[in-house]
Amino acid sequence: MRNINELEHTARLHTVIEVVKEVLDDSVLTDDFIMSLKELSFDELGQFVLRLVTTRTLDGAWNPAIPSEEATQQQLGFA
C-alpha cells in the first residue's frame, strides 16, 4: 500500500471539488460540505467522486447503494 502525502490528498480534494462543480453546481460547495470532504481519506475521495458521476446526486455519492443479491447475480451473469 502506498503512502499518500498531504500534497497528493489536497490535489485529489481540489479535483473532487472541480468535478462537483461540473456535475452539480457551485451552490453545493458550502464551507461545511468542503470540510466534510477534507475529512475523507484519499481513497474515500476517489470512491465519492465515482459515485457522484454515476448517480449525479449528492445523496447517491454520500450514501452508496447496497447491492441486492439479485442485482449482483445479474451482473455476474447468473440470472
OpenMM code with the backbone's topology and positions (N, CA, C; nanometers):
from openmm import Vec3, app, unit

residues = "MET ARG ASN ILE ASN GLU LEU GLU HIS THR ALA ARG LEU HIS THR VAL ILE GLU VAL VAL LYS GLU VAL LEU ASP ASP SER VAL LEU THR ASP ASP PHE ILE MET SER LEU LYS GLU LEU SER PHE ASP GLU LEU GLY GLN PHE VAL LEU ARG LEU VAL THR THR ARG THR LEU ASP GLY ALA TRP ASN PRO ALA ILE PRO SER GLU GLU ALA THR GLN GLN GLN LEU GLY PHE ALA".split()
positions = [
    Vec3(0.0846, -0.1173, 0.0000),
    Vec3(0.0000, 0.0000, 0.0000),
    Vec3(0.0892, 0.1236, 0.0000),
    Vec3(0.0581, 0.2181, -0.0855),
    Vec3(0.1432, 0.3355, -0.0926),
    Vec3(0.0977, 0.4420, 0.0059),
    Vec3(0.1923, 0.5205, 0.0498),
    Vec3(0.1622, 0.6304, 0.1408),
    Vec3(0.1235, 0.7536, 0.0601),
    Vec3(0.0178, 0.8173, 0.1023),
    Vec3(-0.0310, 0.9383, 0.0366),
    Vec3(0.0123, 1.0571, 0.1210),
    Vec3(0.0813, 1.1514, 0.0586),
    Vec3(0.1225, 1.2688, 0.1355),
    Vec3(0.0139, 1.3765, 0.1282),
    Vec3(0.0342, 1.4815, 0.2049),
    Vec3(-0.0662, 1.5879, 0.2143),
    Vec3(-0.0898, 1.6569, 0.0799),
    Vec3(0.0157, 1.6731, 0.0028),
    Vec3(0.0032, 1.7376, -0.1283),
    Vec3(-0.0854, 1.6553, -0.2223),
    Vec3(-0.0670, 1.5232, -0.2226),
    Vec3(-0.1491, 1.4360, -0.3075),
    Vec3(-0.2954, 1.4393, -0.2635),
    Vec3(-0.3172, 1.4380, -0.1318),
    Vec3(-0.4536, 1.4428, -0.0791),
    Vec3(-0.5200, 1.5747, -0.1179),
    Vec3(-0.4475, 1.6845, -0.1042),
    Vec3(-0.5008, 1.8163, -0.1398),
    Vec3(-0.5318, 1.8244, -0.2888),
    Vec3(-0.4452, 1.7676, -0.3709),
    Vec3(-0.4689, 1.7675, -0.5158),
    Vec3(-0.5962, 1.6907, -0.5489),
    Vec3(-0.6158, 1.5753, -0.4844),
    Vec3(-0.7378, 1.4979, -0.5103),
    Vec3(-0.8597, 1.5744, -0.4604),
    Vec3(-0.8489, 1.6388, -0.3457),
    Vec3(-0.9598, 1.7174, -0.2922),
    Vec3(-1.0010, 1.8262, -0.3915),
    Vec3(-0.9044, 1.8967, -0.4460),
    Vec3(-0.9342, 2.0022, -0.5430),
    Vec3(-0.9973, 1.9444, -0.6700),
    Vec3(-0.9526, 1.8275, -0.7109),
    Vec3(-1.0116, 1.7620, -0.8280),
    Vec3(-1.1569, 1.7248, -0.8009),
    Vec3(-1.1834, 1.6707, -0.6825),
    Vec3(-1.3203, 1.6342, -0.6458),
    Vec3(-1.4092, 1.7587, -0.6460),
    Vec3(-1.3592, 1.8681, -0.5925),
    Vec3(-1.4364, 1.9928, -0.5902),
    Vec3(-1.4686, 2.0386, -0.7323),
    Vec3(-1.3735, 2.0276, -0.8223),
    Vec3(-1.3975, 2.0657, -0.9622),
    Vec3(-1.5025, 1.9757, -1.0270),
    Vec3(-1.4987, 1.8469, -0.9957),
    Vec3(-1.5982, 1.7539, -1.0508),
    Vec3(-1.7366, 1.7875, -0.9957),
    Vec3(-1.7443, 1.8183, -0.8662),
    Vec3(-1.8726, 1.8570, -0.8066),
    Vec3(-1.9283, 1.9796, -0.8781),
    Vec3(-1.8430, 2.0771, -0.9059),
    Vec3(-1.8868, 2.1978, -0.9780),
    Vec3(-1.9427, 2.1619, -1.1156),
    Vec3(-1.8775, 2.0695, -1.1856),
    Vec3(-1.9216, 2.0293, -1.3199),
    Vec3(-2.0528, 1.9527, -1.3158),
    Vec3(-2.0623, 1.8569, -1.2235),
    Vec3(-2.1783, 1.7681, -1.2195),
    Vec3(-2.3000, 1.8389, -1.1603),
    Vec3(-2.2791, 1.9139, -1.0547),
    Vec3(-2.3904, 1.9828, -0.9887),
    Vec3(-2.3765, 2.1318, -1.0172),
    Vec3(-2.3378, 2.2079, -0.9202),
    Vec3(-2.3045, 2.3485, -0.9426),
    Vec3(-2.2353, 2.4029, -0.8183),
    Vec3(-2.1952, 2.5283, -0.8240),
    Vec3(-2.1207, 2.5887, -0.7136),
    Vec3(-2.2017, 2.6015, -0.5854),
    Vec3(-2.3328, 2.6020, -0.5952),
    Vec3(-2.4162, 2.6266, -0.4772),
    Vec3(-2.4020, 2.5190, -0.3702),
    Vec3(-2.3603, 2.3985, -0.4073),
    Vec3(-2.3447, 2.2920, -0.3078),
    Vec3(-2.2129, 2.3033, -0.2320),
    Vec3(-2.1237, 2.3878, -0.2787),
    Vec3(-1.9909, 2.3977, -0.2182),
    Vec3(-1.9900, 2.4923, -0.0987),
    Vec3(-2.0624, 2.4532, 0.0046),
    Vec3(-2.0628, 2.5301, 0.1285),
    Vec3(-1.9375, 2.4972, 0.2084),
    Vec3(-1.9089, 2.5783, 0.3082),
    Vec3(-1.7933, 2.5521, 0.3941),
    Vec3(-1.8057, 2.4167, 0.4635),
    Vec3(-1.9271, 2.3839, 0.5102),
    Vec3(-1.9490, 2.2550, 0.5766),
    Vec3(-1.9245, 2.1386, 0.4810),
    Vec3(-1.9703, 2.1536, 0.3580),
    Vec3(-1.9514, 2.0482, 0.2587),
    Vec3(-1.8028, 2.0263, 0.2309),
    Vec3(-1.7295, 2.1344, 0.2124),
    Vec3(-1.5858, 2.1234, 0.1847),
    Vec3(-1.5128, 2.0636, 0.3046),
    Vec3(-1.5526, 2.1018, 0.4263),
    Vec3(-1.4906, 2.0436, 0.5463),
    Vec3(-1.5175, 1.8931, 0.5533),
    Vec3(-1.6378, 1.8513, 0.5166),
    Vec3(-1.6685, 1.7081, 0.5198),
    Vec3(-1.5873, 1.6329, 0.4152),
    Vec3(-1.5603, 1.6965, 0.3009),
    Vec3(-1.4740, 1.6333, 0.2007),
    Vec3(-1.3309, 1.6212, 0.2517),
    Vec3(-1.2831, 1.7238, 0.3223),
    Vec3(-1.1464, 1.7224, 0.3746),
    Vec3(-1.1245, 1.6091, 0.4739),
    Vec3(-1.2312, 1.5666, 0.5400),
    Vec3(-1.2206, 1.4588, 0.6384),
    Vec3(-1.2091, 1.3207, 0.5741),
    Vec3(-1.2414, 1.3116, 0.4454),
    Vec3(-1.2336, 1.1827, 0.3761),
    Vec3(-1.0888, 1.1484, 0.3429),
    Vec3(-1.0602, 1.0193, 0.3413),
    Vec3(-0.9269, 0.9743, 0.3019),
    Vec3(-0.9110, 0.9875, 0.1503),
    Vec3(-0.7906, 0.9678, 0.1036),
    Vec3(-0.7597, 0.9730, -0.0395),
    Vec3(-0.8487, 0.8759, -0.1163),
    Vec3(-0.8570, 0.7514, -0.0677),
    Vec3(-0.9398, 0.6501, -0.1343),
    Vec3(-1.0882, 0.6837, -0.1257),
    Vec3(-1.1319, 0.7333, -0.0099),
    Vec3(-1.2728, 0.7698, 0.0055),
    Vec3(-1.3119, 0.8830, -0.0892),
    Vec3(-1.2210, 0.9778, -0.1113),
    Vec3(-1.2480, 1.0849, -0.2081),
    Vec3(-1.2673, 1.0271, -0.3479),
    Vec3(-1.1841, 0.9301, -0.3835),
    Vec3(-1.1972, 0.8656, -0.5139),
    Vec3(-1.3290, 0.7923, -0.5281),
    Vec3(-1.3682, 0.7198, -0.4234),
    Vec3(-1.4952, 0.6478, -0.4266),
    Vec3(-1.6125, 0.7449, -0.4330),
    Vec3(-1.6020, 0.8541, -0.3571),
    Vec3(-1.7077, 0.9557, -0.3577),
    Vec3(-1.7291, 1.0114, -0.4977),
    Vec3(-1.6208, 1.0497, -0.5636),
    Vec3(-1.6348, 1.1126, -0.6954),
    Vec3(-1.6852, 1.0120, -0.7995),
    Vec3(-1.6476, 0.8867, -0.7875),
    Vec3(-1.7008, 0.7849, -0.8792),
    Vec3(-1.8510, 0.7678, -0.8609),
    Vec3(-1.8951, 0.7644, -0.7344),
    Vec3(-2.0396, 0.7534, -0.7093),
    Vec3(-2.1126, 0.8788, -0.7566),
    Vec3(-2.0489, 0.9959, -0.7405),
    Vec3(-2.1115, 1.1212, -0.7830),
    Vec3(-2.1351, 1.1230, -0.9336),
    Vec3(-2.0358, 1.0864, -1.0105),
    Vec3(-2.0532, 1.0910, -1.1562),
    Vec3(-2.1465, 0.9806, -1.2050),
    Vec3(-2.1601, 0.8747, -1.1278),
    Vec3(-2.2517, 0.7671, -1.1645),
    Vec3(-2.3959, 0.8037, -1.1318),
    Vec3(-2.4183, 0.8534, -1.0089),
    Vec3(-2.5551, 0.8829, -0.9647),
    Vec3(-2.5993, 1.0245, -0.9986),
    Vec3(-2.5023, 1.1157, -1.0147),
    Vec3(-2.5281, 1.2571, -1.0432),
    Vec3(-2.6078, 1.3256, -0.9334),
    Vec3(-2.6029, 1.2695, -0.8105),
    Vec3(-2.6677, 1.3311, -0.6947),
    Vec3(-2.5740, 1.3232, -0.5752),
    Vec3(-2.5882, 1.4204, -0.4831),
    Vec3(-2.5078, 1.4145, -0.3610),
    Vec3(-2.5514, 1.2998, -0.2722),
    Vec3(-2.6828, 1.2745, -0.2655),
    Vec3(-2.7306, 1.1632, -0.1837),
    Vec3(-2.6697, 1.0316, -0.2301),
    Vec3(-2.6661, 1.0120, -0.3596),
    Vec3(-2.6079, 0.8897, -0.4138),
    Vec3(-2.4587, 0.8801, -0.3894),
    Vec3(-2.3919, 0.9941, -0.3898),
    Vec3(-2.2472, 0.9952, -0.3682),
    Vec3(-2.2124, 0.9714, -0.2219),
    Vec3(-2.2898, 1.0288, -0.1301),
    Vec3(-2.2619, 1.0115, 0.0126),
    Vec3(-2.3086, 0.8763, 0.0634),
    Vec3(-2.4167, 0.8242, 0.0070),
    Vec3(-2.4774, 0.7004, 0.0570),
    Vec3(-2.4747, 0.5943, -0.0516),
    Vec3(-2.3669, 0.5171, -0.0570),
    Vec3(-2.3598, 0.4155, -0.1625),
    Vec3(-2.4705, 0.3123, -0.1469),
    Vec3(-2.5270, 0.2744, -0.2582),
    Vec3(-2.6326, 0.1734, -0.2580),
    Vec3(-2.5727, 0.0382, -0.2217),
    Vec3(-2.6453, -0.0346, -0.1414),
    Vec3(-2.6033, -0.1702, -0.1066),
    Vec3(-2.6614, -0.2621, -0.2130),
    Vec3(-2.5748, -0.3277, -0.2895),
    Vec3(-2.6272, -0.4104, -0.3984),
    Vec3(-2.7075, -0.5284, -0.3446),
    Vec3(-2.8210, -0.5521, -0.4059),
    Vec3(-2.9018, -0.6663, -0.3667),
    Vec3(-2.8387, -0.7926, -0.4246),
    Vec3(-2.8745, -0.9045, -0.3684),
    Vec3(-2.8197, -1.0317, -0.4162),
    Vec3(-2.8600, -1.0563, -0.5613),
    Vec3(-2.9837, -1.0204, -0.5955),
    Vec3(-3.0320, -1.0408, -0.7321),
    Vec3(-2.9526, -0.9560, -0.8319),
    Vec3(-2.9282, -0.8312, -0.7968),
    Vec3(-2.8521, -0.7431, -0.8861),
    Vec3(-2.7101, -0.7945, -0.9034),
    Vec3(-2.6511, -0.8450, -0.7960),
    Vec3(-2.5159, -0.8991, -0.8034),
    Vec3(-2.5122, -1.0208, -0.8947),
    Vec3(-2.6113, -1.1071, -0.8830),
    Vec3(-2.6157, -1.2257, -0.9676),
    Vec3(-2.6332, -1.1874, -1.1140),
    Vec3(-2.7142, -1.0859, -1.1416),
    Vec3(-2.7336, -1.0430, -1.2794),
    Vec3(-2.6043, -0.9857, -1.3359),
    Vec3(-2.5307, -0.9101, -1.2552),
    Vec3(-2.4054, -0.8541, -1.3018),
    Vec3(-2.3048, -0.9640, -1.3322),
    Vec3(-2.3120, -1.0718, -1.2567),
    Vec3(-2.2197, -1.1824, -1.2773),
    Vec3(-2.2677, -1.2774, -1.3865),
    Vec3(-2.3870, -1.2547, -1.4382),
    Vec3(-2.4385, -1.3370, -1.5464),
    Vec3(-2.5060, -1.4644, -1.5006),
    Vec3(-2.5523, -1.4688, -1.3751),
    Vec3(-2.6162, -1.5886, -1.3229),
    Vec3(-2.7664, -1.5900, -1.3433),
    Vec3(-2.8252, -1.4784, -1.3781),
    Vec3(-2.9709, -1.4736, -1.3880),
    Vec3(-3.0156, -1.4854, -1.5321),
] * unit.nanometer
topology = app.Topology()
chain = topology.addChain("A")
for resn in residues:
    res = topology.addResidue(resn, chain)
    for name in ("N", "CA", "C"):
        topology.addAtom(name, app.Element.getBySymbol(name[0]), res)
